[in-house]
Amino acid sequence: MNNLDSINKLIKMANQIGTFFESFPDREEALDGIANHLKKFWTPAMRANLVDTVNMGTADGLSQIVIQAIDKHRATLQTSVTSNH
């Protein structure tokens, strides 16, 4: 699997998480839930790849709610990435 396939798979998985949390009536709770899921169930490399893709502006197809969750929790997502290496 090449890097583009890997990123596309991460985007697809992140969008599935976003779809679940999109139904939450409290947007802040939804954003927190997405970030917590990423921290709890994704490997540090997966989180790093997704955050890097968003940082570079190349996360084509990533849902807006996931982007918002990453933007809101960028520091803790990146901290958890570096602290687990």
PDB file with one MODEL, atoms N, CA, C and O in Angstrom:
MODEL        1
ATOM      1  N   MET A   1       0.863  -1.187   0.000  1.00  0.00           N
ATOM      2  CA  MET A   1       0.000   0.000   0.000  1.00  0.00           C
ATOM      3  C   MET A   1       0.896   1.232   0.000  1.00  0.00           C
ATOM      4  O   MET A   1       1.795   1.359   0.831  1.00  0.00           O
ATOM      5  N   ASN A   2       0.642   2.132  -0.937  1.00  0.00           N
ATOM      6  CA  ASN A   2       1.457   3.340  -0.966  1.00  0.00           C
ATOM      7  C   ASN A   2       0.919   4.375   0.010  1.00  0.00           C
ATOM      8  O   ASN A   2      -0.138   4.188   0.614  1.00  0.00           O
ATOM      9  N   ASN A   3       1.663   5.472   0.157  1.00  0.00           N
ATOM     10  CA  ASN A   3       1.316   6.487   1.140  1.00  0.00           C
ATOM     11  C   ASN A   3      -0.048   7.113   0.864  1.00  0.00           C
ATOM     12  O   ASN A   3      -0.807   7.369   1.799  1.00  0.00           O
ATOM     13  N   LEU A   4      -0.371   7.364  -0.408  1.00  0.00           N
ATOM     14  CA  LEU A   4      -1.669   7.946  -0.748  1.00  0.00           C
ATOM     15  C   LEU A   4      -2.798   7.002  -0.372  1.00  0.00           C
ATOM     16  O   LEU A   4      -3.822   7.441   0.151  1.00  0.00           O
ATOM     17  N   ASP A   5      -2.625   5.712  -0.632  1.00  0.00           N
ATOM     18  CA  ASP A   5      -3.634   4.731  -0.230  1.00  0.00           C
ATOM     19  C   ASP A   5      -3.794   4.722   1.283  1.00  0.00           C
ATOM     20  O   ASP A   5      -4.910   4.624   1.795  1.00  0.00           O
ATOM     21  N   SER A   6      -2.686   4.823   1.992  1.00  0.00           N
ATOM     22  CA  SER A   6      -2.711   4.834   3.447  1.00  0.00           C
ATOM     23  C   SER A   6      -3.460   6.052   3.979  1.00  0.00           C
ATOM     24  O   SER A   6      -4.290   5.933   4.880  1.00  0.00           O
ATOM     25  N   ILE A   7      -3.165   7.224   3.417  1.00  0.00           N
ATOM     26  CA  ILE A   7      -3.852   8.450   3.835  1.00  0.00           C
ATOM     27  C   ILE A   7      -5.336   8.353   3.511  1.00  0.00           C
ATOM     28  O   ILE A   7      -6.171   8.724   4.336  1.00  0.00           O
ATOM     29  N   ASN A   8      -5.675   7.862   2.327  1.00  0.00           N
ATOM     30  CA  ASN A   8      -7.082   7.724   1.953  1.00  0.00           C
ATOM     31  C   ASN A   8      -7.818   6.785   2.896  1.00  0.00           C
ATOM     32  O   ASN A   8      -8.982   7.015   3.223  1.00  0.00           O
ATOM     33  N   LYS A   9      -7.143   5.728   3.334  1.00  0.00           N
ATOM     34  CA  LYS A   9      -7.758   4.802   4.297  1.00  0.00           C
ATOM     35  C   LYS A   9      -7.978   5.497   5.637  1.00  0.00           C
ATOM     36  O   LYS A   9      -9.027   5.325   6.259  1.00  0.00           O
ATOM     37  N   LEU A  10      -7.003   6.277   6.083  1.00  0.00           N
ATOM     38  CA  LEU A  10      -7.159   7.017   7.340  1.00  0.00           C
ATOM     39  C   LEU A  10      -8.307   8.019   7.241  1.00  0.00           C
ATOM     40  O   LEU A  10      -9.085   8.171   8.183  1.00  0.00           O
ATOM     41  N   ILE A  11      -8.413   8.700   6.101  1.00  0.00           N
ATOM     42  CA  ILE A  11      -9.499   9.666   5.906  1.00  0.00           C
ATOM     43  C   ILE A  11     -10.845   8.956   5.934  1.00  0.00           C
ATOM     44  O   ILE A  11     -11.796   9.448   6.541  1.00  0.00           O
ATOM     45  N   LYS A  12     -10.926   7.814   5.286  1.00  0.00           N
ATOM     46  CA  LYS A  12     -12.180   7.047   5.290  1.00  0.00           C
ATOM     47  C   LYS A  12     -12.558   6.634   6.714  1.00  0.00           C
ATOM     48  O   LYS A  12     -13.714   6.767   7.118  1.00  0.00           O
ATOM     49  N   MET A  13     -11.586   6.138   7.464  1.00  0.00           N
ATOM     50  CA  MET A  13     -11.865   5.711   8.846  1.00  0.00           C
ATOM     51  C   MET A  13     -12.249   6.913   9.718  1.00  0.00           C
ATOM     52  O   MET A  13     -13.181   6.827  10.517  1.00  0.00           O
ATOM     53  N   ALA A  14     -11.531   8.028   9.564  1.00  0.00           N
ATOM     54  CA  ALA A  14     -11.838   9.225  10.344  1.00  0.00           C
ATOM     55  C   ALA A  14     -13.241   9.736  10.006  1.00  0.00           C
ATOM     56  O   ALA A  14     -13.973  10.176  10.893  1.00  0.00           O
ATOM     57  N   ASN A  15     -13.609   9.678   8.738  1.00  0.00           N
ATOM     58  CA  ASN A  15     -14.954  10.111   8.343  1.00  0.00           C
ATOM     59  C   ASN A  15     -16.031   9.227   8.958  1.00  0.00           C
ATOM     60  O   ASN A  15     -17.109   9.714   9.300  1.00  0.00           O
ATOM     61  N   GLN A  16     -15.752   7.931   9.104  1.00  0.00           N
ATOM     62  CA  GLN A  16     -16.722   7.042   9.748  1.00  0.00           C
ATOM     63  C   GLN A  16     -16.915   7.440  11.217  1.00  0.00           C
ATOM     64  O   GLN A  16     -18.034   7.431  11.729  1.00  0.00           O
ATOM     65  N   ILE A  17     -15.825   7.782  11.875  1.00  0.00           N
ATOM     66  CA  ILE A  17     -15.909   8.260  13.258  1.00  0.00           C
ATOM     67  C   ILE A  17     -16.702   9.565  13.292  1.00  0.00           C
ATOM     68  O   ILE A  17     -17.581   9.749  14.135  1.00  0.00           O
ATOM     69  N   GLY A  18     -16.381  10.464  12.369  1.00  0.00           N
ATOM     70  CA  GLY A  18     -17.084  11.741  12.292  1.00  0.00           C
ATOM     71  C   GLY A  18     -18.567  11.570  12.055  1.00  0.00           C
ATOM     72  O   GLY A  18     -19.374  12.290  12.642  1.00  0.00           O
ATOM     73  N   THR A  19     -18.942  10.625  11.202  1.00  0.00           N
ATOM     74  CA  THR A  19     -20.357  10.366  10.925  1.00  0.00           C
ATOM     75  C   THR A  19     -21.089   9.951  12.197  1.00  0.00           C
ATOM     76  O   THR A  19     -22.211  10.391  12.444  1.00  0.00           O
ATOM     77  N   PHE A  20     -20.456   9.108  12.996  1.00  0.00           N
ATOM     78  CA  PHE A  20     -21.077   8.694  14.257  1.00  0.00           C
ATOM     79  C   PHE A  20     -21.308   9.899  15.169  1.00  0.00           C
ATOM     80  O   PHE A  20     -22.407  10.081  15.694  1.00  0.00           O
ATOM     81  N   PHE A  21     -20.287  10.711  15.355  1.00  0.00           N
ATOM     82  CA  PHE A  21     -20.386  11.826  16.293  1.00  0.00           C
ATOM     83  C   PHE A  21     -21.180  13.004  15.732  1.00  0.00           C
ATOM     84  O   PHE A  21     -21.619  13.865  16.495  1.00  0.00           O
ATOM     85  N   GLU A  22     -21.369  13.059  14.430  1.00  0.00           N
ATOM     86  CA  GLU A  22     -22.138  14.140  13.799  1.00  0.00           C
ATOM     87  C   GLU A  22     -23.566  14.197  14.356  1.00  0.00           C
ATOM     88  O   GLU A  22     -24.175  15.266  14.393  1.00  0.00           O
ATOM     89  N   SER A  23     -24.091  13.063  14.782  1.00  0.00           N
ATOM     90  CA  SER A  23     -25.469  13.019  15.279  1.00  0.00           C
ATOM     91  C   SER A  23     -25.613  13.576  16.694  1.00  0.00           C
ATOM     92  O   SER A  23     -26.734  13.767  17.165  1.00  0.00           O
ATOM     93  N   PHE A  24     -24.512  13.837  17.371  1.00  0.00           N
ATOM     94  CA  PHE A  24     -24.593  14.377  18.727  1.00  0.00           C
ATOM     95  C   PHE A  24     -25.175  15.788  18.678  1.00  0.00           C
ATOM     96  O   PHE A  24     -24.748  16.603  17.861  1.00  0.00           O
ATOM     97  N   PRO A  25     -26.144  16.084  19.544  1.00  0.00           N
ATOM     98  CA  PRO A  25     -26.729  17.428  19.530  1.00  0.00           C
ATOM     99  C   PRO A  25     -25.752  18.498  20.023  1.00  0.00           C
ATOM    100  O   PRO A  25     -25.860  19.659  19.630  1.00  0.00           O
ATOM    101  N   ASP A  26     -24.811  18.121  20.870  1.00  0.00           N
ATOM    102  CA  ASP A  26     -23.818  19.060  21.404  1.00  0.00           C
ATOM    103  C   ASP A  26     -22.555  18.970  20.550  1.00  0.00           C
ATOM    104  O   ASP A  26     -21.824  17.982  20.615  1.00  0.00           O
ATOM    105  N   ARG A  27     -22.305  20.001  19.755  1.00  0.00           N
ATOM    106  CA  ARG A  27     -21.166  19.981  18.818  1.00  0.00           C
ATOM    107  C   ARG A  27     -19.832  19.833  19.551  1.00  0.00           C
ATOM    108  O   ARG A  27     -18.953  19.104  19.092  1.00  0.00           O
ATOM    109  N   GLU A  28     -19.676  20.511  20.675  1.00  0.00           N
ATOM    110  CA  GLU A  28     -18.419  20.429  21.426  1.00  0.00           C
ATOM    111  C   GLU A  28     -18.191  19.005  21.936  1.00  0.00           C
ATOM    112  O   GLU A  28     -17.067  18.503  21.904  1.00  0.00           O
ATOM    113  N   GLU A  29     -19.242  18.368  22.399  1.00  0.00           N
ATOM    114  CA  GLU A  29     -19.138  16.975  22.840  1.00  0.00           C
ATOM    115  C   GLU A  29     -18.732  16.074  21.674  1.00  0.00           C
ATOM    116  O   GLU A  29     -17.938  15.148  21.844  1.00  0.00           O
ATOM    117  N   ALA A  30     -19.276  16.348  20.505  1.00  0.00           N
ATOM    118  CA  ALA A  30     -18.930  15.571  19.312  1.00  0.00           C
ATOM    119  C   ALA A  30     -17.460  15.746  18.955  1.00  0.00           C
ATOM    120  O   ALA A  30     -16.771  14.765  18.675  1.00  0.00           O
ATOM    121  N   LEU A  31     -16.974  16.982  18.962  1.00  0.00           N
ATOM    122  CA  LEU A  31     -15.571  17.239  18.642  1.00  0.00           C
ATOM    123  C   LEU A  31     -14.647  16.566  19.652  1.00  0.00           C
ATOM    124  O   LEU A  31     -13.624  15.989  19.285  1.00  0.00           O
ATOM    125  N   ASP A  32     -15.019  16.648  20.926  1.00  0.00           N
ATOM    126  CA  ASP A  32     -14.232  15.992  21.981  1.00  0.00           C
ATOM    127  C   ASP A  32     -14.250  14.473  21.796  1.00  0.00           C
ATOM    128  O   ASP A  32     -13.234  13.807  21.995  1.00  0.00           O
ATOM    129  N   GLY A  33     -15.399  13.936  21.417  1.00  0.00           N
ATOM    130  CA  GLY A  33     -15.536  12.495  21.224  1.00  0.00           C
ATOM    131  C   GLY A  33     -14.667  11.984  20.079  1.00  0.00           C
ATOM    132  O   GLY A  33     -14.060  10.918  20.183  1.00  0.00           O
ATOM    133  N   ILE A  34     -14.607  12.737  18.998  1.00  0.00           N
ATOM    134  CA  ILE A  34     -13.767  12.353  17.865  1.00  0.00           C
ATOM    135  C   ILE A  34     -12.303  12.327  18.296  1.00  0.00           C
ATOM    136  O   ILE A  34     -11.590  11.355  18.042  1.00  0.00           O
ATOM    137  N   ALA A  35     -11.864  13.392  18.943  1.00  0.00           N
ATOM    138  CA  ALA A  35     -10.462  13.463  19.380  1.00  0.00           C
ATOM    139  C   ALA A  35     -10.141  12.351  20.375  1.00  0.00           C
ATOM    140  O   ALA A  35      -9.080  11.733  20.292  1.00  0.00           O
ATOM    141  N   ASN A  36     -11.041  12.095  21.304  1.00  0.00           N
ATOM    142  CA  ASN A  36     -10.804  11.030  22.287  1.00  0.00           C
ATOM    143  C   ASN A  36     -10.717   9.667  21.615  1.00  0.00           C
ATOM    144  O   ASN A  36      -9.897   8.832  21.997  1.00  0.00           O
ATOM    145  N   HIS A  37     -11.559   9.445  20.620  1.00  0.00           N
ATOM    146  CA  HIS A  37     -11.509   8.180  19.894  1.00  0.00           C
ATOM    147  C   HIS A  37     -10.163   8.030  19.189  1.00  0.00           C
ATOM    148  O   HIS A  37      -9.544   6.968  19.248  1.00  0.00           O
ATOM    149  N   LEU A  38      -9.720   9.073  18.533  1.00  0.00           N
ATOM    150  CA  LEU A  38      -8.433   9.024  17.834  1.00  0.00           C
ATOM    151  C   LEU A  38      -7.297   8.733  18.810  1.00  0.00           C
ATOM    152  O   LEU A  38      -6.402   7.940  18.514  1.00  0.00           O
ATOM    153  N   LYS A  39      -7.337   9.380  19.979  1.00  0.00           N
ATOM    154  CA  LYS A  39      -6.267   9.170  20.968  1.00  0.00           C
ATOM    155  C   LYS A  39      -6.320   7.769  21.566  1.00  0.00           C
ATOM    156  O   LYS A  39      -5.284   7.169  21.854  1.00  0.00           O
ATOM    157  N   LYS A  40      -7.520   7.257  21.748  1.00  0.00           N
ATOM    158  CA  LYS A  40      -7.671   5.965  22.432  1.00  0.00           C
ATOM    159  C   LYS A  40      -7.439   4.768  21.518  1.00  0.00           C
ATOM    160  O   LYS A  40      -6.849   3.773  21.938  1.00  0.00           O
ATOM    161  N   PHE A  41      -7.900   4.856  20.272  1.00  0.00           N
ATOM    162  CA  PHE A  41      -7.917   3.676  19.413  1.00  0.00           C
ATOM    163  C   PHE A  41      -6.952   3.715  18.228  1.00  0.00           C
ATOM    164  O   PHE A  41      -6.712   2.681  17.604  1.00  0.00           O
ATOM    165  N   TRP A  42      -6.405   4.866  17.909  1.00  0.00           N
ATOM    166  CA  TRP A  42      -5.480   4.959  16.783  1.00  0.00           C
ATOM    167  C   TRP A  42      -4.048   4.922  17.285  1.00  0.00           C
ATOM    168  O   TRP A  42      -3.747   5.411  18.374  1.00  0.00           O
ATOM    169  N   THR A  43      -3.175   4.342  16.489  1.00  0.00           N
ATOM    170  CA  THR A  43      -1.758   4.317  16.847  1.00  0.00           C
ATOM    171  C   THR A  43      -1.178   5.724  16.699  1.00  0.00           C
ATOM    172  O   THR A  43      -1.733   6.556  15.982  1.00  0.00           O
ATOM    173  N   PRO A  44      -0.073   5.984  17.373  1.00  0.00           N
ATOM    174  CA  PRO A  44       0.562   7.297  17.207  1.00  0.00           C
ATOM    175  C   PRO A  44       0.887   7.621  15.752  1.00  0.00           C
ATOM    176  O   PRO A  44       0.748   8.770  15.332  1.00  0.00           O
ATOM    177  N   ALA A  45       1.313   6.632  14.981  1.00  0.00           N
ATOM    178  CA  ALA A  45       1.636   6.874  13.571  1.00  0.00           C
ATOM    179  C   ALA A  45       0.394   7.251  12.773  1.00  0.00           C
ATOM    180  O   ALA A  45       0.450   8.130  11.912  1.00  0.00           O
ATOM    181  N   MET A  46      -0.719   6.594  13.054  1.00  0.00           N
ATOM    182  CA  MET A  46      -1.963   6.920  12.351  1.00  0.00           C
ATOM    183  C   MET A  46      -2.381   8.363  12.657  1.00  0.00           C
ATOM    184  O   MET A  46      -2.742   9.120  11.756  1.00  0.00           O
ATOM    185  N   ARG A  47      -2.325   8.730  13.948  1.00  0.00           N
ATOM    186  CA  ARG A  47      -2.690  10.101  14.333  1.00  0.00           C
ATOM    187  C   ARG A  47      -1.750  11.107  13.683  1.00  0.00           C
ATOM    188  O   ARG A  47      -2.187  12.135  13.166  1.00  0.00           O
ATOM    189  N   ALA A  48      -0.467  10.805  13.711  1.00  0.00           N
ATOM    190  CA  ALA A  48       0.515  11.725  13.126  1.00  0.00           C
ATOM    191  C   ALA A  48       0.260  11.920  11.636  1.00  0.00           C
ATOM    192  O   ALA A  48       0.308  13.045  11.138  1.00  0.00           O
ATOM    193  N   ASN A  49      -0.010  10.835  10.926  1.00  0.00           N
ATOM    194  CA  ASN A  49      -0.276  10.938   9.487  1.00  0.00           C
ATOM    195  C   ASN A  49      -1.514  11.778   9.202  1.00  0.00           C
ATOM    196  O   ASN A  49      -1.513  12.604   8.289  1.00  0.00           O
ATOM    197  N   LEU A  50      -2.570  11.568   9.982  1.00  0.00           N
ATOM    198  CA  LEU A  50      -3.801  12.328   9.754  1.00  0.00           C
ATOM    199  C   LEU A  50      -3.598  13.803  10.087  1.00  0.00           C
ATOM    200  O   LEU A  50      -3.985  14.671   9.304  1.00  0.00           O
ATOM    201  N   VAL A  51      -2.996  14.096  11.236  1.00  0.00           N
ATOM    202  CA  VAL A  51      -2.767  15.492  11.624  1.00  0.00           C
ATOM    203  C   VAL A  51      -1.838  16.176  10.626  1.00  0.00           C
ATOM    204  O   VAL A  51      -2.081  17.319  10.240  1.00  0.00           O
ATOM    205  N   ASP A  52      -0.780  15.492  10.206  1.00  0.00           N
ATOM    206  CA  ASP A  52       0.132  16.073   9.214  1.00  0.00           C
ATOM    207  C   ASP A  52      -0.592  16.379   7.907  1.00  0.00           C
ATOM    208  O   ASP A  52      -0.345  17.409   7.279  1.00  0.00           O
ATOM    209  N   THR A  53      -1.478  15.491   7.506  1.00  0.00           N
ATOM    210  CA  THR A  53      -2.237  15.691   6.271  1.00  0.00           C
ATOM    211  C   THR A  53      -3.129  16.921   6.390  1.00  0.00           C
ATOM    212  O   THR A  53      -3.236  17.707   5.449  1.00  0.00           O
ATOM    213  N   VAL A  54      -3.769  17.089   7.543  1.00  0.00           N
ATOM    214  CA  VAL A  54      -4.594  18.279   7.766  1.00  0.00           C
ATOM    215  C   VAL A  54      -3.710  19.521   7.798  1.00  0.00           C
ATOM    216  O   VAL A  54      -4.053  20.544   7.206  1.00  0.00           O
ATOM    217  N   ASN A  55      -2.569  19.435   8.490  1.00  0.00           N
ATOM    218  CA  ASN A  55      -1.654  20.583   8.582  1.00  0.00           C
ATOM    219  C   ASN A  55      -1.179  21.040   7.210  1.00  0.00           C
ATOM    220  O   ASN A  55      -1.005  22.236   6.979  1.00  0.00           O
ATOM    221  N   MET A  56      -0.970  20.102   6.308  1.00  0.00           N
ATOM    222  CA  MET A  56      -0.485  20.431   4.963  1.00  0.00           C
ATOM    223  C   MET A  56      -1.612  20.872   4.034  1.00  0.00           C
ATOM    224  O   MET A  56      -1.357  21.314   2.913  1.00  0.00           O
ATOM    225  N   GLY A  57      -2.852  20.755   4.493  1.00  0.00           N
ATOM    226  CA  GLY A  57      -3.983  21.139   3.658  1.00  0.00           C
ATOM    227  C   GLY A  57      -4.274  20.152   2.546  1.00  0.00           C
ATOM    228  O   GLY A  57      -4.869  20.512   1.530  1.00  0.00           O
ATOM    229  N   THR A  58      -3.855  18.907   2.734  1.00  0.00           N
ATOM    230  CA  THR A  58      -4.041  17.899   1.689  1.00  0.00           C
ATOM    231  C   THR A  58      -4.993  16.787   2.118  1.00  0.00           C
ATOM    232  O   THR A  58      -4.934  15.678   1.586  1.00  0.00           O
ATOM    233  N   ALA A  59      -5.858  17.078   3.066  1.00  0.00           N
ATOM    234  CA  ALA A  59      -6.795  16.069   3.563  1.00  0.00           C
ATOM    235  C   ALA A  59      -8.082  16.105   2.745  1.00  0.00           C
ATOM    236  O   ALA A  59      -9.174  16.247   3.295  1.00  0.00           O
ATOM    237  N   ASP A  60      -7.943  15.975   1.431  1.00  0.00           N
ATOM    238  CA  ASP A  60      -9.099  16.010   0.542  1.00  0.00           C
ATOM    239  C   ASP A  60     -10.078  14.908   0.910  1.00  0.00           C
ATOM    240  O   ASP A  60      -9.706  13.741   1.038  1.00  0.00           O
ATOM    241  N   GLY A  61     -11.332  15.297   1.077  1.00  0.00           N
ATOM    242  CA  GLY A  61     -12.366  14.326   1.399  1.00  0.00           C
ATOM    243  C   GLY A  61     -12.615  14.149   2.880  1.00  0.00           C
ATOM    244  O   GLY A  61     -13.565  13.467   3.264  1.00  0.00           O
ATOM    245  N   LEU A  62     -11.781  14.750   3.728  1.00  0.00           N
ATOM    246  CA  LEU A  62     -11.984  14.625   5.172  1.00  0.00           C
ATOM    247  C   LEU A  62     -13.158  15.494   5.588  1.00  0.00           C
ATOM    248  O   LEU A  62     -13.239  16.663   5.208  1.00  0.00           O
ATOM    249  N   SER A  63     -14.064  14.928   6.365  1.00  0.00           N
ATOM    250  CA  SER A  63     -15.276  15.655   6.737  1.00  0.00           C
ATOM    251  C   SER A  63     -14.950  16.857   7.619  1.00  0.00           C
ATOM    252  O   SER A  63     -13.962  16.872   8.353  1.00  0.00           O
ATOM    253  N   GLN A  64     -15.801  17.846   7.519  1.00  0.00           N
ATOM    254  CA  GLN A  64     -15.594  19.109   8.249  1.00  0.00           C
ATOM    255  C   GLN A  64     -15.560  18.887   9.755  1.00  0.00           C
ATOM    256  O   GLN A  64     -14.772  19.531  10.447  1.00  0.00           O
ATOM    257  N   ILE A  65     -16.386  18.003  10.277  1.00  0.00           N
ATOM    258  CA  ILE A  65     -16.413  17.786  11.722  1.00  0.00           C
ATOM    259  C   ILE A  65     -15.093  17.187  12.214  1.00  0.00           C
ATOM    260  O   ILE A  65     -14.646  17.503  13.317  1.00  0.00           O
ATOM    261  N   VAL A  66     -14.475  16.334  11.414  1.00  0.00           N
ATOM    262  CA  VAL A  66     -13.186  15.751  11.802  1.00  0.00           C
ATOM    263  C   VAL A  66     -12.101  16.821  11.755  1.00  0.00           C
ATOM    264  O   VAL A  66     -11.250  16.885  12.642  1.00  0.00           O
ATOM    265  N   ILE A  67     -12.130  17.651  10.735  1.00  0.00           N
ATOM    266  CA  ILE A  67     -11.165  18.750  10.656  1.00  0.00           C
ATOM    267  C   ILE A  67     -11.321  19.668  11.859  1.00  0.00           C
ATOM    268  O   ILE A  67     -10.326  20.087  12.451  1.00  0.00           O
ATOM    269  N   GLN A  68     -12.549  19.981  12.226  1.00  0.00           N
ATOM    270  CA  GLN A  68     -12.794  20.841  13.384  1.00  0.00           C
ATOM    271  C   GLN A  68     -12.283  20.191  14.668  1.00  0.00           C
ATOM    272  O   GLN A  68     -11.716  20.868  15.525  1.00  0.00           O
ATOM    273  N   ALA A  69     -12.482  18.888  14.801  1.00  0.00           N
ATOM    274  CA  ALA A  69     -12.002  18.181  15.993  1.00  0.00           C
ATOM    275  C   ALA A  69     -10.476  18.225  16.057  1.00  0.00           C
ATOM    276  O   ALA A  69      -9.904  18.436  17.126  1.00  0.00           O
ATOM    277  N   ILE A  70      -9.825  18.028  14.924  1.00  0.00           N
ATOM    278  CA  ILE A  70      -8.360  18.079  14.885  1.00  0.00           C
ATOM    279  C   ILE A  70      -7.887  19.495  15.199  1.00  0.00           C
ATOM    280  O   ILE A  70      -6.938  19.675  15.962  1.00  0.00           O
ATOM    281  N   ASP A  71      -8.533  20.489  14.623  1.00  0.00           N
ATOM    282  CA  ASP A  71      -8.162  21.875  14.906  1.00  0.00           C
ATOM    283  C   ASP A  71      -8.311  22.198  16.392  1.00  0.00           C
ATOM    284  O   ASP A  71      -7.443  22.842  16.982  1.00  0.00           O
ATOM    285  N   LYS A  72      -9.410  21.751  16.992  1.00  0.00           N
ATOM    286  CA  LYS A  72      -9.675  22.037  18.403  1.00  0.00           C
ATOM    287  C   LYS A  72      -8.695  21.303  19.313  1.00  0.00           C
ATOM    288  O   LYS A  72      -8.282  21.842  20.340  1.00  0.00           O
ATOM    289  N   HIS A  73      -8.322  20.087  18.948  1.00  0.00           N
ATOM    290  CA  HIS A  73      -7.510  19.236  19.823  1.00  0.00           C
ATOM    291  C   HIS A  73      -6.101  18.984  19.282  1.00  0.00           C
ATOM    292  O   HIS A  73      -5.432  18.036  19.695  1.00  0.00           O
ATOM    293  N   ARG A  74      -5.662  19.825  18.368  1.00  0.00           N
ATOM    294  CA  ARG A  74      -4.364  19.633  17.725  1.00  0.00           C
ATOM    295  C   ARG A  74      -3.244  19.434  18.741  1.00  0.00           C
ATOM    296  O   ARG A  74      -2.427  18.527  18.585  1.00  0.00           O
ATOM    297  N   ALA A  75      -3.194  20.262  19.772  1.00  0.00           N
ATOM    298  CA  ALA A  75      -2.102  20.184  20.754  1.00  0.00           C
ATOM    299  C   ALA A  75      -2.096  18.835  21.468  1.00  0.00           C
ATOM    300  O   ALA A  75      -1.038  18.226  21.626  1.00  0.00           O
ATOM    301  N   THR A  76      -3.251  18.368  21.895  1.00  0.00           N
ATOM    302  CA  THR A  76      -3.277  17.097  22.615  1.00  0.00           C
ATOM    303  C   THR A  76      -3.088  15.916  21.674  1.00  0.00           C
ATOM    304  O   THR A  76      -2.500  14.908  22.065  1.00  0.00           O
ATOM    305  N   LEU A  77      -3.570  16.022  20.456  1.00  0.00           N
ATOM    306  CA  LEU A  77      -3.338  14.945  19.494  1.00  0.00           C
ATOM    307  C   LEU A  77      -1.855  14.855  19.154  1.00  0.00           C
ATOM    308  O   LEU A  77      -1.308  13.756  19.059  1.00  0.00           O
ATOM    309  N   GLN A  78      -1.207  15.991  18.972  1.00  0.00           N
ATOM    310  CA  GLN A  78       0.221  15.993  18.663  1.00  0.00           C
ATOM    311  C   GLN A  78       1.039  15.613  19.893  1.00  0.00           C
ATOM    312  O   GLN A  78       2.048  14.919  19.767  1.00  0.00           O
ATOM    313  N   THR A  79       0.620  16.057  21.087  1.00  0.00           N
ATOM    314  CA  THR A  79       1.318  15.683  22.314  1.00  0.00           C
ATOM    315  C   THR A  79       1.262  14.186  22.513  1.00  0.00           C
ATOM    316  O   THR A  79       2.262  13.552  22.848  1.00  0.00           O
ATOM    317  N   SER A  80       0.071  13.620  22.303  1.00  0.00           N
ATOM    318  CA  SER A  80      -0.057  12.171  22.492  1.00  0.00           C
ATOM    319  C   SER A  80       0.742  11.420  21.443  1.00  0.00           C
ATOM    320  O   SER A  80       1.191  10.302  21.696  1.00  0.00           O
ATOM    321  N   VAL A  81       0.928  12.013  20.266  1.00  0.00           N
ATOM    322  CA  VAL A  81       1.742  11.369  19.231  1.00  0.00           C
ATOM    323  C   VAL A  81       3.198  11.364  19.660  1.00  0.00           C
ATOM    324  O   VAL A  81       3.855  10.324  19.611  1.00  0.00           O
ATOM    325  N   THR A  82       3.707  12.510  20.079  1.00  0.00           N
ATOM    326  CA  THR A  82       5.127  12.573  20.426  1.00  0.00           C
ATOM    327  C   THR A  82       5.437  11.862  21.733  1.00  0.00           C
ATOM    328  O   THR A  82       6.531  11.320  21.885  1.00  0.00           O
ATOM    329  N   SER A  83       4.516  11.848  22.673  1.00  0.00           N
ATOM    330  CA  SER A  83       4.800  11.206  23.949  1.00  0.00           C
ATOM    331  C   SER A  83       4.760   9.687  23.860  1.00  0.00           C
ATOM    332  O   SER A  83       5.278   8.999  24.740  1.00  0.00           O
ATOM    333  N   ASN A  84       4.149   9.159  22.805  1.00  0.00           N
ATOM    334  CA  ASN A  84       4.069   7.697  22.660  1.00  0.00           C
ATOM    335  C   ASN A  84       5.163   7.135  21.763  1.00  0.00           C
ATOM    336  O   ASN A  84       5.216   5.923  21.555  1.00  0.00           O
ATOM    337  N   HIS A  85       6.040   7.984  21.226  1.00  0.00           N
ATOM    338  CA  HIS A  85       7.116   7.484  20.368  1.00  0.00           C
ATOM    339  C   HIS A  85       8.294   7.087  21.185  1.00  0.00           C
ATOM    340  O   HIS A  85       9.302   6.640  20.638  1.00  0.00           O
TER     341      HIS A  85
ENDMDL
END
